[in-house]
Amino acid sequence: MLRPAQSAQVYLYMEPVDMRKSIDGLAALVELEMELSPALEAIFVFCNRGRDKIKLLYWERNGFVVWYKRLEKQR
């Protein structure tokens, strides 16, 4: 279960993202496009063009956590 610290900040990547991207691809977007460290105490949020899929990237003590959700009827 995703349990980030209460002090964790949330960053939304505004451009649509190809949901085939894995941890490395999402971390590269954070570093190169957002100019932030993916190991920050933060949650990075990515959506696809249709806004019906979402991925969250979070660094937890010793590795990354990716949470993925696909909405069936709503956006």
C-alpha positions as CSV (number, residue, x, y, z in Angstrom):
1,M,0.0,0.0,0.0
2,L,1.2,3.5,-0.8
3,R,1.9,5.3,2.4
4,P,4.0,8.4,1.8
5,A,4.9,10.7,4.6
6,Q,2.3,13.3,5.5
7,S,4.9,16.0,4.7
8,A,5.3,14.7,1.1
9,Q,4.7,17.2,-1.6
10,V,2.7,16.4,-4.7
11,Y,3.8,17.4,-8.2
12,L,1.6,17.0,-11.2
13,Y,3.3,16.6,-14.6
14,M,1.0,18.7,-16.8
15,E,1.7,17.1,-20.2
16,P,0.1,13.8,-21.2
17,V,2.4,10.8,-20.6
18,D,2.6,7.5,-22.5
19,M,1.4,5.0,-19.9
20,R,3.8,2.4,-21.2
21,K,6.6,4.3,-19.4
22,S,8.0,2.3,-16.5
23,I,9.8,3.5,-13.4
24,D,12.9,4.6,-15.3
25,G,11.0,6.5,-17.9
26,L,8.9,8.4,-15.3
27,A,12.0,9.1,-13.2
28,A,13.7,10.5,-16.3
29,L,10.7,12.9,-16.8
30,V,11.0,14.1,-13.2
31,E,14.8,14.7,-13.6
32,L,14.9,16.1,-17.1
33,E,11.5,17.9,-17.6
34,M,10.6,18.9,-14.0
35,E,14.2,19.4,-13.0
36,L,13.7,17.7,-9.6
37,S,15.2,14.6,-8.0
38,P,12.9,11.6,-8.2
39,A,14.2,10.6,-4.7
40,L,12.6,13.6,-3.1
41,E,10.0,13.1,-0.4
42,A,7.3,13.7,-3.0
43,I,4.6,12.1,-5.1
44,F,4.9,12.6,-8.8
45,V,1.6,12.3,-10.7
46,F,1.3,11.5,-14.4
47,C,-1.8,11.2,-16.6
48,N,-2.5,10.0,-20.1
49,R,-4.1,12.2,-22.8
50,G,-7.6,10.9,-22.1
51,R,-7.2,11.5,-18.3
52,D,-8.6,8.1,-17.6
53,K,-5.2,6.6,-16.5
54,I,-3.0,7.8,-13.8
55,K,0.4,6.8,-12.4
56,L,2.0,7.9,-9.2
57,L,5.8,7.7,-8.6
58,Y,7.1,7.7,-5.1
59,W,10.5,7.0,-3.6
60,E,10.3,4.8,-0.5
61,R,13.4,4.2,1.7
62,N,15.1,1.8,-0.7
63,G,13.3,1.9,-4.0
64,F,10.6,3.3,-6.1
65,V,6.9,2.6,-5.8
66,V,4.6,3.0,-8.8
67,W,0.8,3.1,-8.4
68,Y,-1.3,2.8,-11.5
69,K,-5.1,3.3,-11.8
70,R,-7.3,3.0,-14.8
71,L,-10.8,4.6,-14.6
72,E,-13.5,2.7,-16.4
73,K,-16.3,5.2,-16.7
74,Q,-15.2,8.5,-15.3
75,R,-12.3,10.9,-15.6
